[in-house]
Amino acid sequence: MVSVAKAESGRSRSNAEKNLDRGFIGLTFIFALSIAAILIIITLTVGLGALDALQQFGIPFLFQSAWNPVQDEYGIWPMIYGTMMSAAIALMIAVPLGLGTAVFLSEDFIPVNIRTILVFLVELLAAIPSVVYGLWGIFVLIPLIKPMGDFMHNSFGWFPLFSTPLAGPGMLPAGLVLSIMILPIITAIARDSLASLPPDLRQASLGLGATRWVTIFRVLLPAAFSGIVGGIMLALGRAMGETMAATMLIGNSNKMSLSILAPGNTIASLMANQFPEASGLQVSALMYAGLILMILTLVVNVLAEWIVNQVKAKYD
């Protein structure tokens, strides 16, 4: 049996097997190039559509607040602020909650059968359509957080972030719903990153006398940091690009307001609201807004990659 196995393992590969390997490598290479080609095509399409607005408004388009299709006056600063602020609110809530849930589900805190049910319920949040989240936010969340909004305005109204009362749809309800929508992404990827770590890593830390919590915070989380940051960046991209739920909850106001209790707007919501009736220069301005959203996403991902590299260099 041993000699047969050696002979089998040492045999020369046939031309058909070599050709099959070459074909597989070539096919995967084509798939990889296709992803890059799709990204380039999307960027070129949006860039060409935004060319007229880019030539007419230039860089000041980013810092102007007027959006008046009647007079062809366009500026996207309030939408940039709304996009970043709503995504920041979502991340501030979802990141600690998602990481805590991932740690709870990846360690042996509860029996396996209960853990499996909880994992299924968390991932089920990702299957709920965004319009359902929007309706839930309008009829349940906004009335629920109205007393909290009144308290923040009455107690801290001197601070710009709470300078207006919560009258209904606004930045805060949109951010809260976005945090629920991105929670499954952060939790699932962080949990997989922690679960994929070598068991010897935990055992070595515990063997040196570290407690379970020291092992989690000083060993496991730093070791899984790159995967966790990748999940957070995917969640951030979802929050920045979410359309339907944000459109239903953010108030769709093109006026600039620092208050998170006031109505606002995002780039995605602006495009969803105005594209069906847009014409002329307004279409180009909306394409320009979409190009800005793509650039913002790219900048955020580059920044995240830099942070991951810095952390890796620290622990290597």
ABEGO torsion letter per residue (X at the ends): XAAAAAAAAABBBBAAAAAAAAAAAAAAAAAAAAAAAAAAAAAAAAAAAAAAAAAAAEAAAAABABBBAAAGBBBAAAAAAAAAAAAAAAAAAAAAAAAAAAAAAABBABBAAAAAAAAAAAAAAAABBAAAAAAAAAAAAAAAAAAAAAAAAAAAAABAAAABBBAEBBAAAAAAAAAAAAAAAAAAAAAAAAAABBAAAAAAAAAAGBBAAAAAAAAAAAAAAAAAAAAAAAAAAAAAABAAAAAAAAGGBABBBABAABBBBBAAAAAAAAAAABBEAAAAAAAAAAAAAAAAAAAAAAAAAAAAAAAAAAAX
